[in-house]
Amino acid sequence: MFNNKGNIMVATNEVLDALKSIGLNLYERKIFVALLAKGIATAAEVSEIANVPRSRSYDILESLAEKGFVVFQPSKPIKYVALPPQEALERTKHNIKKKYEEMAERIEKLKTSPVMAELEKIHKQGLSLVSPSDMTGTLKGKHIIDRQLQSLFKSAKKSIDIITTAQGLTNLYSTHFRVLKKLGKKGIKLRIAAPVNDKEIAKALLQIAELRHIKNPVGRIIKIDDEHVFVALTDDQEVHETQDMVFWANSPHVASSVISPLFDQVWNSGKNIAD
């Protein structure tokens, strides 16, 4: 890229990484920075400055224009101008927000359309062909684990038993309390055994569940309706949340014959937490 003396300037890795974090790929980052330095340029000129294949520069510039980073002048040949960084970011934020709102609106319409009934019917037919052994898997990463767990919580019909750590209890409260509260109101029996160190969390959970304090949890284990089982494979004190892993299985046998006796033993050894 050029400085004010006409010499080439090179964007720092910090700048390129920052642009990457907002969704620009390598060629988009290089061309946008090159265009900022040049001011105005044709596709051929900017591809040479940015060291990007000329055949790709047209598509990249079009992509940057759609995202709100550049505008083009209808001349021959077409010339491109990079918007000021602040304005480019505002345009990009606006475009992303608009696309998100449009997509959310489509999803809401789809949920109440006849298409949803057809999709549900196909799903139920598919489930009838799936054996319980196929309904197992390993989940990695807090976000994915919480999403699957929340889905299973919502499907609960009778009971949910939970053994967890102090950190797991905090996550349970911060991430799943609203769902669990609705289940409690529906009559779902909730039992939680964990190190209870936070009085505010304990007070909130006691409104919707039975709660017992245990000093040394055996891990993080969740049983839903004597059907679904969640067992943590990692220690939440030792791994980053992105590396957290659990084993999930739809297995009535494991739930009733293995997890239930284990939960009862832990539950009976715990101290009852009263209001």
C-alpha positions in Angstrom: 0.0 0.0 0.0 1.2 3.6 -0.5 2.1 6.2 2.0 1.9 9.9 1.4 5.3 9.8 -0.4 4.1 7.3 -2.9 5.9 4.4 -1.3 4.2 1.1 -0.5 2.7 0.7 3.0 2.0 -2.8 4.4 -1.0 -3.3 6.7 -0.1 -4.8 10.0 -1.2 -8.3 11.0 -3.3 -6.7 13.7 -5.2 -4.7 11.1 -5.8 -7.8 8.9 -6.8 -9.9 11.8 -9.3 -7.3 12.9 -10.9 -7.2 9.4 -10.9 -11.0 9.5 -12.9 -10.9 12.8 -15.7 -9.0 11.1 -16.0 -11.5 8.2 -13.6 -10.4 5.5 -11.7 -13.2 3.8 -8.0 -12.9 2.9 -8.5 -11.4 -0.6 -11.2 -9.0 0.7 -9.0 -7.8 3.4 -6.0 -7.2 1.1 -8.1 -5.4 -1.6 -9.9 -3.2 0.9 -6.7 -2.1 2.6 -5.1 -1.5 -0.9 -8.0 0.6 -2.0 -7.9 2.6 1.2 -4.2 3.4 0.5 -4.8 4.1 -3.2 -8.0 6.1 -2.8 -9.5 5.3 -6.1 -8.5 2.5 -8.5 -9.6 0.1 -11.3 -9.9 -3.6 -10.6 -6.6 -4.1 -12.4 -4.8 -1.5 -10.4 -6.0 -2.7 -7.1 -5.3 -6.3 -7.8 -1.7 -5.4 -8.6 -1.3 -3.4 -5.4 -2.9 -6.1 -3.2 -1.1 -8.9 -5.0 -4.5 -10.6 -5.7 -5.2 -12.5 -9.0 -6.8 -10.1 -11.4 -9.4 -12.7 -12.4 -10.6 -12.7 -8.7 -10.5 -8.9 -8.1 -13.8 -8.2 -9.8 -15.7 -10.7 -7.7 -13.9 -9.5 -4.5 -14.7 -5.9 -5.3 -18.4 -6.8 -5.9 -18.5 -8.6 -2.6 -17.0 -5.7 -0.8 -19.5 -3.4 -2.4 -22.4 -5.6 -1.2 -21.0 -5.6 2.3 -20.7 -1.9 2.3 -16.9 -1.4 2.2 -16.5 0.1 -1.3 -18.5 1.9 -3.9 -17.9 2.0 -7.7 -18.0 4.8 -10.2 -19.8 4.0 -13.5 -16.9 5.0 -15.7 -14.9 3.1 -18.4 -13.1 1.3 -17.0 -15.1 1.1 -13.7 -13.2 2.6 -10.8 -13.7 1.7 -7.1 -13.5 3.9 -4.0 -13.0 2.6 -0.5 -15.4 4.2 2.0 -13.9 5.7 5.1 -13.4 2.9 7.7 -15.9 4.3 10.2 -18.6 4.6 7.5 -17.7 1.2 6.1 -18.2 -0.4 9.5 -21.5 1.3 10.1 -22.8 0.2 6.7 -21.6 -3.3 7.3 -23.3 -3.4 10.7 -26.5 -2.1 9.2 -26.4 -4.6 6.4 -25.8 -7.5 8.8 -28.6 -6.4 11.1 -31.0 -6.0 8.1 -30.2 -9.5 6.8 -30.6 -11.0 10.3 -34.0 -9.3 10.8 -35.1 -10.5 7.3 -34.0 -14.1 8.1 -35.6 -14.0 11.5 -38.9 -12.9 9.9 -38.7 -15.7 7.4 -38.1 -18.3 10.2 -41.1 -17.0 12.2 -43.3 -17.3 9.1 -42.0 -20.8 8.3 -42.7 -21.9 11.9 -46.4 -21.2 11.4 -46.7 -22.3 7.8 -48.1 -25.7 6.4 -44.5 -26.5 5.5 -43.6 -26.9 9.2 -46.3 -29.6 9.6 -44.9 -31.5 6.7 -41.4 -31.2 8.0 -42.5 -32.5 11.5 -44.3 -35.4 9.8 -41.1 -36.3 7.8 -39.1 -36.1 11.0 -41.4 -38.4 13.0 -41.3 -41.0 10.1 -37.5 -40.8 10.1 -37.4 -41.3 13.9 -39.3 -44.5 13.6 -36.5 -45.9 11.5 -33.8 -44.9 13.9 -32.6 -47.4 16.5 -31.8 -46.2 20.1 -28.1 -47.0 19.4 -28.1 -44.4 16.7 -29.3 -41.7 19.1 -25.9 -41.3 20.8 -23.0 -39.0 20.2 -20.3 -36.8 21.6 -20.8 -33.1 21.8 -18.0 -30.6 22.0 -18.1 -26.9 23.0 -20.3 -25.2 25.6 -22.5 -23.5 23.1 -23.3 -26.8 21.3 -23.8 -28.7 24.5 -26.1 -26.1 26.0 -28.2 -25.9 22.8 -28.7 -29.7 22.8 -29.3 -29.8 26.5 -31.9 -27.0 26.3 -33.7 -28.9 23.5 -33.8 -32.1 25.7 -35.0 -30.1 28.7 -37.9 -28.8 26.7 -38.9 -32.4 25.8 -39.0 -33.6 29.4 -42.3 -35.1 30.5 -41.7 -36.3 34.0 -38.4 -35.7 35.7 -34.9 -34.3 35.4 -32.1 -35.3 37.7 -28.8 -33.4 37.7 -25.4 -33.9 39.4 -23.0 -31.1 38.7 -20.1 -29.0 39.9 -20.1 -25.6 41.4 -19.3 -24.1 38.0 -21.8 -26.3 36.3 -24.5 -25.1 38.8 -23.7 -21.5 37.9 -24.0 -22.3 34.2 -27.2 -24.2 34.8 -28.7 -21.1 36.5 -27.4 -18.5 34.0 -28.2 -20.5 30.8 -31.1 -22.8 31.6 -33.0 -21.3 34.5 -35.9 -19.8 32.4 -36.5 -23.2 30.7 -36.3 -25.1 33.9 -38.7 -22.7 35.6 -41.3 -23.3 32.9 -40.8 -27.0 33.3 -41.3 -26.7 37.1 -44.6 -24.9 36.5 -45.7 -27.7 34.3 -45.1 -30.2 37.1 -41.8 -31.7 35.9 -39.9 -33.0 39.0 -36.4 -31.3 39.2 -33.6 -32.6 41.5 -30.2 -31.0 41.5 -27.2 -32.2 43.5 -24.1 -29.9 43.5 -21.7 -27.9 45.7 -24.0 -25.0 46.6 -21.9 -22.0 47.4 -23.9 -19.1 46.0 -26.9 -18.2 48.2 -28.6 -16.2 45.4 -28.5 -19.0 42.9 -29.6 -21.5 45.6 -32.6 -19.2 46.5 -33.6 -19.0 42.8 -33.3 -22.7 42.1 -35.2 -23.7 45.2 -38.3 -22.0 43.7 -38.3 -24.6 40.9 -36.4 -27.6 42.2 -35.2 -29.8 45.1 -31.6 -28.9 45.9 -29.0 -30.8 47.8 -25.5 -29.7 48.7 -22.6 -32.2 48.0 -19.0 -31.5 48.7 -17.3 -33.7 46.0 -19.4 -34.2 42.9 -18.7 -37.3 40.9 -18.8 -35.2 37.8 -21.5 -33.7 35.6 -24.3 -36.1 34.9 -27.9 -35.4 33.7 -30.8 -37.8 33.4 -34.0 -36.8 31.6 -37.2 -39.0 32.0 -35.2 -42.2 32.5 -34.5 -41.9 28.8 -31.7 -39.4 27.9 -28.3 -39.3 29.6 -25.7 -36.6 29.6 -22.2 -37.5 31.0 -19.4 -35.0 31.0 -16.1 -36.3 29.6 -14.0 -33.4 30.7 -13.3 -31.5 33.9 -14.9 -28.0 33.7 -12.1 -26.7 36.0 -9.3 -27.8 33.7 -10.5 -27.2 30.1 -11.7 -24.1 28.2 -15.4 -24.0 27.5 -14.8 -24.5 23.8 -13.0 -27.9 24.6 -15.7 -29.1 27.0 -17.1 -32.5 25.9 -20.1 -34.6 26.9 -21.4 -38.0 25.9 -25.1 -38.0 25.1 -27.3 -41.1 24.7 -30.9 -41.9 24.3 -30.8 -45.1 26.4 -33.6 -46.1 28.8 -31.4 -49.0 30.0 -28.4 -46.8 30.9 -30.7 -44.2 32.4 -32.6 -46.5 34.7 -30.0 -49.2 35.4 -26.8 -47.1 35.7 -27.5 -43.5 36.2 -30.5 -43.7 38.5 -28.8 -45.8 41.2 -25.7 -43.5 41.0 -27.9 -40.4 41.3 -29.8 -41.9 44.2 -26.6 -42.6 46.0 -25.3 -39.1 45.5 -28.7 -37.6 46.4 -29.0 -39.5 49.6 -25.5 -38.5 50.7 -26.2 -34.8 50.1 -27.4 -32.2 52.6 -30.9 -30.9 52.0 -31.0 -27.2 51.2 -34.0 -25.4 52.6 -35.3 -21.9 51.9 
